[in-house]
Amino acid sequence: MASSTTPSTSEDKSTPSLSPQGVPKDWKFWCIIFSLALSVLLTAVEFTGIGAALPTIIRDLKGQQFIWVGSAYALGSTALVPLCGGLTQIIGRRPIMLSALLLFALGSTISGAASSMNMLIGGRAVQGLGAGAITSSVQIMLSDLVTLRERGTFSGLMALSWAVGGGVGPVIGGSLAQNGKWRWLFYLNLPICAFNATLVMLFLRLKTPPATLKEKLEKMDIIGNVLVTGSTTSVVIGLTWGGITYPWSSAHVLSPLVIGLVGLCVFIIYEINLCKPPVVPIVLRLNWTAASGYLQNFVMAVVLATLSYWYAVFFEACKDKSPSGAGVDLFGLSYSISLIAVVAGVAVKKTGKYVIPTFVGWVLTVVGAGLLTTLRANSTLAKSVGFQLVIGGGVGIIYVVTLFPILASIPITQTAPAMALYVFSRNFGYIWGVTAGGAILQNELKRKLPASFLAQFPQGVEIAFATIPVIPNLGEPLKDQVRNTFGEALKVVWQVTLGIALAGFLCSLGMRQLQLHTTIDEDWGRKDLLAVRASVPPDPELLEQTISTKEA
């Protein structure tokens, strides 16, 4: 169990790094940071842009299983993340990052060329595989490059990048969709992937500890990866089918849900007691402080995905907004997240404290979710935009601070597997936000949409979802009835979101304030760093903190 102070790292091979002021931030460093931020922006645009374009895509492809467009992406970005964390330890950071960009580009090509819903869903799954590896690699490489004490600032920059992408994504997706060019939402990824891959090849030159092929293969946890991948897929199938393809009480839904959740429990037990070396080593044996970090990260992701994916529906269905107009009206959410995330990151760097910011973040999130439950189809635009600022500010804080209780609880040599699990918990939360939010919405629409309206769509309520762009052209009183039904269905989504946010707040209780590392793992990081460091004296005050921490 972790103690209330930072664990000793005397057993690992790391040596005290320079202070945050002493670590050289030369032009090569900032080129690396830019490439990481661009990678985050790329995945954010793809994740959020599809929501505004989805009704148009469904109509053009004459598809039904629209929830799978989001679920396949979220599943792909989650299932192989633990494996990705292990592979970065075995073959290095740069090869994994380049492979991830290649996968993302391949998935974008398939999605853009899709002639059917099945082809689109397949392309989105491949995109998701690339996105998961990108996200995991970014988090791991940040830990290689900067100390935990200064990590808040750079996590804030990554959050800013995500929020910028999340802000422009719905506008880009919506604009392309309403002009019949939704395929370019995917094709535009290709030159960005190529440019980013060039940056990675030129500047991302990180060390990889030497090892024989046998030693590397022995570190591969095949059983653990099979368990987590199969279990995650099973959960997603159950969530996606629930209440739409099959009733929630049916064996078709309950069986994959139970199998998946039990499989995840078996995975955790196996990792703790049997696997050597495990996918996620000591991070599964930690105290409540570290465990709460993972739980809060998961809950935050559920809230963020629900907002990012389903808030646009409110503006399109209830406010007669075009897809691009809905994206503009979501700026309040995107940019409140980004700005507050940067402020929170700087605050943690200055103070070394993360507990109080965490509480403030959850209070704002709970209050914001509560405000959303009051939205109706006839609510003013000022309310629907203003409420975003409250919940966006809360999510922005939590987005940054949840990694600190985790990384402060472990030796720095365990950072890569810890961050792989961190990204897994976040992406698994995205699955629940996209899939469960869509299931709730569709179940409510099935129950409440006027019978005369549903009768026009014998294929099912999922086809009715594709009619959102034509709601402004419906005659009265049917138009008001449909708009109000969408508003009531979304109210249930926000009520569930409020309950989830309250659960996140409860997870934060009992979390302890630990000292933040001021060292980095010398086995990783930039190859040229040692030569540069020789000419830069360390900051005496923070170096003394480092020595005191190790002695403790």
ZAMARGU-4260 file (C-alpha; in steps of 0.2 Angstrom, whole numbers, plus 5000, padded with zeros to 4 digits):
<rodrens>
0) 5000/5000/5000 | 5006/5018/4996 | 5010/5029/5011 | 5005/5046/5013 | 5022/5052/5006
5) 5029/5049/4989 | 5035/5031/4988 | 5054/5029/4988 | 5061/5026/4971 | 5078/5019/4977
10) 5075/5002/4969 | 5073/5010/4952 | 5086/5016/4940 | 5080/5034/4940 | 5091/5048/4946
15) 5086/5066/4952 | 5081/5076/4937 | 5084/5095/4936 | 5070/5106/4943 | 5056/5112/4932
20) 5066/5128/4929 | 5082/5118/4925 | 5075/5105/4912 | 5080/5113/4896 | 5065/5119/4886
25) 5074/5122/4869 | 5066/5122/4852 | 5067/5104/4850 | 5057/5101/4866 | 5044/5113/4860
30) 5043/5104/4843 | 5040/5088/4852 | 5026/5096/4863 | 5018/5104/4847 | 5018/5086/4839
35) 5009/5079/4855 | 4997/5093/4855 | 4993/5091/4837 | 4990/5073/4840 | 4977/5077/4854
40) 4969/5090/4843 | 4967/5077/4829 | 4958/5064/4839 | 4947/5078/4847 | 4941/5084/4831
45) 4937/5067/4825 | 4928/5062/4842 | 4917/5078/4842 | 4915/5082/4824 | 4905/5066/4820
50) 4891/5071/4832 | 4885/5086/4822 | 4887/5077/4805 | 4879/5060/4811 | 4861/5064/4806
55) 4866/5068/4789 | 4877/5053/4787 | 4864/5041/4793 | 4852/5049/4780 | 4864/5047/4766
60) 4870/5029/4770 | 4852/5024/4774 | 4858/5016/4790 | 4851/5011/4806 | 4864/5006/4819
65) 4870/5024/4821 | 4876/5022/4839 | 4889/5010/4833 | 4897/5024/4823 | 4902/5031/4840
70) 4904/5015/4850 | 4915/5007/4837 | 4927/5022/4838 | 4926/5022/4857 | 4929/5003/4858
75) 4944/5003/4847 | 4952/5018/4857 | 4950/5008/4873 | 4952/4989/4870 | 4971/4989/4865
80) 4977/5003/4876 | 4984/4992/4890 | 4994/4982/4876 | 5000/4999/4869 | 5007/5004/4886
85) 5017/4987/4886 | 5023/4989/4869 | 5030/5007/4872 | 5040/4999/4886 | 5046/4985/4874
90) 5050/4993/4857 | 5050/5011/4862 | 5039/5027/4861 | 5042/5033/4843 | 5038/5017/4834
95) 5021/5015/4843 | 5017/5034/4839 | 5020/5032/4821 | 5010/5016/4820 | 4996/5024/4829
100) 4996/5039/4816 | 4996/5026/4802 | 4981/5017/4809 | 4972/5033/4812 | 4975/5038/4794
105) 4970/5021/4787 | 4953/5021/4797 | 4950/5039/4791 | 4952/5033/4773 | 4940/5018/4775
110) 4927/5029/4784 | 4928/5043/4771 | 4926/5030/4757 | 4911/5021/4766 | 4897/5015/4755
115) 4887/5007/4769 | 4885/5009/4787 | 4895/4993/4790 | 4910/5000/4781 | 4909/5016/4790
120) 4908/5007/4807 | 4923/4996/4802 | 4933/5012/4797 | 4928/5020/4814 | 4934/5005/4823
125) 4951/5006/4815 | 4952/5025/4818 | 4948/5021/4836 | 4963/5009/4837 | 4974/5023/4831
130) 4967/5036/4843 | 4969/5025/4858 | 4987/5022/4854 | 4990/5041/4851 | 4982/5046/4867
135) 4991/5033/4878 | 5008/5037/4869 | 5005/5056/4872 | 5002/5053/4891 | 5017/5042/4893
140) 5029/5053/4883 | 5024/5068/4893 | 5029/5059/4909 | 5046/5055/4900 | 5049/5073/4896
145) 5043/5083/4912 | 5042/5080/4930 | 5026/5077/4939 | 5027/5094/4948 | 5027/5103/4931
150) 5015/5091/4923 | 5000/5101/4927 | 5005/5115/4915 | 5008/5103/4900 | 4992/5093/4904
155) 4983/5110/4903 | 4991/5113/4886 | 4985/5096/4880 | 4968/5099/4887 | 4968/5116/4878
160) 4972/5107/4862 | 4958/5094/4865 | 4946/5108/4868 | 4951/5118/4853 | 4949/5102/4843
165) 4932/5098/4852 | 4927/5116/4848 | 4930/5117/4830 | 4926/5098/4827 | 4907/5101/4828
170) 4908/5116/4817 | 4919/5107/4804 | 4908/5092/4804 | 4892/5101/4804 | 4898/5113/4790
175) 4904/5099/4779 | 4888/5089/4782 | 4876/5102/4778 | 4885/5105/4761 | 4885/5087/4757
180) 4904/5085/4760 | 4904/5075/4776 | 4917/5063/4769 | 4930/5076/4770 | 4928/5076/4789
185) 4938/5060/4787 | 4949/5064/4772 | 4956/5080/4780 | 4964/5069/4793 | 4976/5062/4781
190) 4987/5077/4778 | 4987/5081/4796 | 4993/5063/4800 | 5007/5065/4787 | 5013/5081/4794
195) 5013/5075/4812 | 5022/5059/4807 | 5035/5070/4800 | 5037/5080/4816 | 5038/5063/4826
200) 5052/5056/4815 | 5062/5072/4815 | 5061/5077/4834 | 5054/5063/4844 | 5070/5054/4848
205) 5068/5046/4864 | 5079/5033/4873 | 5074/5015/4874 | 5082/5004/4887 | 5092/4990/4879
210) 5085/4972/4881 | 5086/4956/4871 | 5071/4950/4861 | 5068/4936/4873 | 5067/4949/4888
215) 5055/4959/4878 | 5044/4945/4873 | 5043/4939/4891 | 5036/4956/4896 | 5021/4953/4885
220) 5005/4949/4895 | 4995/4940/4882 | 4982/4933/4894 | 4979/4950/4902 | 4977/4959/4885
225) 4965/4945/4879 | 4954/4947/4895 | 4953/4966/4894 | 4950/4967/4876 | 4936/4953/4876
230) 4928/4960/4891 | 4927/4978/4885 | 4920/4972/4868 | 4907/4962/4877 | 4901/4977/4888
235) 4900/4988/4872 | 4889/4975/4863 | 4877/4974/4878 | 4876/4993/4880 | 4873/4996/4861
240) 4859/4983/4860 | 4850/4988/4876 | 4833/4994/4873 | 4835/4996/4855 | 4840/4980/4846
245) 4834/4970/4861 | 4825/4973/4877 | 4836/4977/4892 | 4829/4962/4901 | 4833/4950/4887
250) 4847/4937/4887 | 4855/4946/4871 | 4858/4961/4882 | 4861/4954/4899 | 4873/4940/4894
255) 4886/4951/4886 | 4885/4964/4900 | 4887/4951/4913 | 4901/4942/4904 | 4910/4958/4901
260) 4909/4965/4918 | 4914/4948/4926 | 4928/4947/4913 | 4935/4964/4919 | 4934/4958/4937
265) 4944/4942/4932 | 4956/4953/4923 | 4960/4964/4939 | 4961/4948/4950 | 4973/4940/4937
270) 4984/4956/4936 | 4986/4957/4955 | 4989/4939/4959 | 4995/4929/4944 | 5002/4939/4930
275) 5021/4942/4930 | 5024/4955/4923 | 5007/4962/4923 | 5000/4974/4910 | 4997/4986/4925
280) 5009/4982/4939 | 5008/4990/4956 | 4995/5002/4951 | 4982/4989/4955 | 4988/4987/4973
285) 4988/5005/4978 | 4978/5014/4991 | 4962/5024/4990 | 4971/5040/4984 | 4977/5032/4968
290) 4961/5021/4966 | 4950/5037/4967 | 4961/5045/4953 | 4956/5031/4941 | 4938/5031/4946
295) 4937/5050/4945 | 4945/5049/4928 | 4932/5036/4922 | 4917/5046/4928 | 4924/5063/4921
300) 4926/5054/4904 | 4907/5048/4905 | 4902/5066/4908 | 4913/5073/4895 | 4908/5061/4881
305) 4889/5063/4885 | 4891/5082/4883 | 4902/5081/4868 | 4892/5069/4859 | 4874/5073/4863
310) 4873/5091/4867 | 4873/5095/4849 | 4857/5086/4847 | 4848/5098/4859 | 4853/5113/4847
315) 4849/5104/4831 | 4832/5095/4837 | 4826/5108/4849 | 4833/5125/4842 | 4832/5122/4823
320) 4851/5124/4822 | 4861/5118/4807 | 4875/5106/4811 | 4888/5120/4810 | 4877/5132/4820
325) 4875/5118/4834 | 4894/5117/4834 | 4896/5136/4836 | 4883/5135/4851 | 4895/5122/4859
330) 4909/5134/4860 | 4905/5138/4878 | 4908/5120/4883 | 4924/5118/4873 | 4933/5134/4878
335) 4927/5134/4896 | 4935/5116/4898 | 4951/5122/4889 | 4954/5139/4899 | 4950/5132/4916
340) 4961/5116/4912 | 4976/5127/4909 | 4973/5138/4925 | 4971/5122/4935 | 4987/5115/4928
345) 4997/5131/4932 | 4989/5131/4950 | 4995/5113/4953 | 5012/5117/4947 | 5013/5133/4958
350) 5006/5125/4974 | 5009/5107/4972 | 4991/5104/4978 | 4978/5094/4969 | 4965/5090/4982
355) 4956/5106/4984 | 4955/5109/4965 | 4948/5092/4963 | 4934/5096/4975 | 4930/5113/4966
360) 4930/5104/4950 | 4917/5091/4955 | 4906/5104/4964 | 4905/5114/4947 | 4902/5098/4938
365) 4887/5093/4949 | 4880/5111/4949 | 4882/5112/4930 | 4873/5095/4927 | 4859/5100/4939
370) 4857/5116/4928 | 4856/5105/4912 | 4841/5095/4919 | 4831/5111/4919 | 4833/5113/4900
375) 4818/5111/4889 | 4815/5114/4871 | 4808/5131/4874 | 4823/5136/4885 | 4832/5152/4880
380) 4848/5151/4871 | 4857/5161/4884 | 4853/5147/4897 | 4858/5133/4885 | 4875/5141/4882
385) 4878/5148/4899 | 4875/5132/4908 | 4890/5125/4897 | 4902/5137/4906 | 4898/5130/4923
390) 4899/5111/4919 | 4914/5115/4907 | 4924/5123/4920 | 4921/5108/4932 | 4926/5096/4919
395) 4941/5106/4914 | 4948/5105/4931 | 4945/5087/4933 | 4952/5083/4916 | 4969/5089/4922
400) 4970/5085/4941 | 4965/5066/4941 | 4982/5060/4936 | 4991/5068/4951 | 4984/5056/4965
405) 4989/5041/4954 | 5007/5046/4949 | 5011/5053/4966 | 5008/5036/4973 | 5020/5026/4963
410) 5039/5026/4958 | 5042/5035/4942 | 5048/5019/4934 | 5030/5013/4934 | 5024/5028/4925
415) 5021/5020/4908 | 5009/5006/4914 | 5001/5017/4926 | 4997/5030/4912 | 4991/5016/4900
420) 4978/5011/4913 | 4974/5029/4916 | 4970/5031/4897 | 4960/5015/4897 | 4949/5021/4911
425) 4946/5037/4902 | 4942/5029/4886 | 4931/5016/4894 | 4922/5031/4901 | 4920/5038/4884
430) 4912/5022/4879 | 4899/5023/4892 | 4895/5041/4888 | 4893/5038/4870 | 4884/5022/4871
435) 4873/5023/4886 | 4869/5041/4882 | 4863/5036/4865 | 4853/5021/4872 | 4844/5032/4884
440) 4840/5045/4871 | 4833/5032/4859 | 4823/5023/4872 | 4815/5039/4877 | 4811/5044/4859
445) 4804/5027/4856 | 4792/5029/4871 | 4787/5047/4868 | 4788/5052/4850 | 4771/5055/4842
450) 4764/5039/4835 | 4760/5048/4819 | 4778/5053/4817 | 4785/5036/4821 | 4773/5028/4809
455) 4783/5036/4795 | 4798/5026/4800 | 4794/5007/4800 | 4812/5003/4801 | 4813/5009/4819
460) 4817/5024/4829 | 4835/5025/4824 | 4829/5031/4807 | 4819/5044/4816 | 4835/5051/4823
465) 4841/5054/4805 | 4826/5066/4803 | 4833/5079/4814 | 4839/5090/4800 | 4821/5091/4793
470) 4812/5095/4810 | 4812/5114/4805 | 4801/5110/4790 | 4788/5100/4799 | 4771/5107/4800
475) 4762/5112/4817 | 4758/5105/4829 | 4769/5090/4824 | 4785/5101/4824 | 4782/5107/4842
480) 4778/5089/4848 | 4794/5082/4841 | 4804/5096/4847 | 4797/5094/4865 | 4800/5076/4864
485) 4818/5078/4860 | 4819/5090/4875 | 4811/5078/4887 | 4822/5064/4881 | 4838/5074/4883
490) 4832/5079/4901 | 4833/5060/4906 | 4851/5060/4899 | 4855/5075/4909 | 4847/5068/4925
495) 4858/5052/4923 | 4873/5063/4920 | 4869/5072/4936 | 4869/5056/4946 | 4886/5051/4938
500) 4893/5067/4942 | 4888/5065/4960 | 4896/5048/4960 | 4912/5056/4954 | 4911/5068/4969
505) 4909/5054/4981 | 4925/5045/4973 | 4935/5061/4977 | 4931/5060/4996 | 4945/5053/5007
510) 4958/5056/4994 | 4975/5062/5002 | 4987/5075/4997 | 5004/5068/4992 | 5020/5076/4987
515) 5023/5077/4969 | 5039/5070/4961 | 5052/5082/4955 | 5062/5068/4946 | 5060/5060/4929
520) 5065/5042/4924 | 5083/5043/4916 | 5080/5027/4906 | 5068/5037/4895 | 5067/5054/4889
525) 5077/5064/4875 | 5093/5056/4870 | 5102/5073/4869 | 5096/5078/4886 | 5111/5073/4896
530) 5123/5083/4886 | 5112/5098/4887 | 5109/5096/4906 | 5128/5097/4909 | 5128/5115/4906
535) 5112/5120/4916 | 5113/5120/4935 | 5099/5113/4945 | 5088/5124/4956 | 5095/5121/4974
540) 5078/5123/4982 | 5069/5110/4972 | 5084/5098/4971 | 5083/5098/4990 | 5065/5094/4989
545) 5069/5079/4978 | 5083/5073/4990 | 5071/5075/5005 | 5057/5065/4996 | 5069/5051/4992
550) 5075/5050/5010 | 5057/5049/5015
</rodrens>
